Amino acid sequence: MPIVTIQQGPRDIELKRDLVARVTDAFVDSLQIPAEAVQVWIHEVPADSWGVAGKLTADK
C-alpha cells in the first residue's frame, strides 16, 4: 500500500481534491493497483513556518 506524503503551503480544498485524485491515478496507472490501496497525506505548513532562500515565505 503506497503512502504519499505531500508537504506544501495551505491550498484551497478544490486544489487538494484534484491533487489527491491525480496522485492516486498516477500510482494506479504505474503500479497497476486499485485506488483503494493508495493513501495521500497532505501536510500543510503555514507561510510563517516555511523558508526558501533564507527568507520566510510569509515575507515574500
C-alpha positions in Angstrom: 0.0 0.0 0.0 1.7 3.2 -1.1 1.5 6.2 1.2 2.3 9.5 -0.4 3.1 12.5 1.8 2.9 15.9 0.3 4.3 18.9 2.2 3.1 22.3 1.0 1.7 25.6 2.0 -2.1 25.9 2.5 -4.2 25.4 -0.6 -7.9 25.6 -1.5 -9.8 22.4 -0.8 -10.7 22.0 -4.6 -7.0 22.1 -5.5 -6.3 19.4 -2.8 -9.1 17.2 -4.2 -7.6 17.4 -7.7 -4.1 16.8 -6.4 -5.2 13.7 -4.4 -7.1 12.3 -7.5 -4.1 12.9 -9.8 -1.6 11.4 -7.5 -3.8 8.4 -6.9 -4.3 7.9 -10.6 -0.5 8.0 -11.2 0.0 5.2 -8.8 -2.9 3.2 -10.1 -1.6 3.5 -13.7 2.1 2.9 -12.9 1.8 0.1 -10.3 -1.4 -1.5 -11.6 -3.0 -1.4 -8.1 -6.5 -0.4 -7.0 -7.2 3.2 -6.0 -8.2 1.9 -2.6 -4.6 0.9 -2.0 -3.2 4.4 -2.3 -3.1 6.8 0.6 -2.2 10.5 0.1 -1.4 12.6 3.1 -1.2 16.4 2.8 0.8 18.2 5.4 0.2 21.9 5.1 2.8 24.2 6.6 1.8 27.9 7.3 3.8 30.5 5.4 5.3 31.8 8.6 6.8 28.3 9.3 8.4 27.7 5.9 11.5 29.3 4.5 13.1 29.5 1.0 16.4 31.1 0.1 16.9 32.3 3.6 13.5 34.1 4.0 10.1 33.1 5.3 7.6 32.5 2.5 5.3 34.8 4.5 7.7 37.7 3.8 7.6 37.3 0.0 
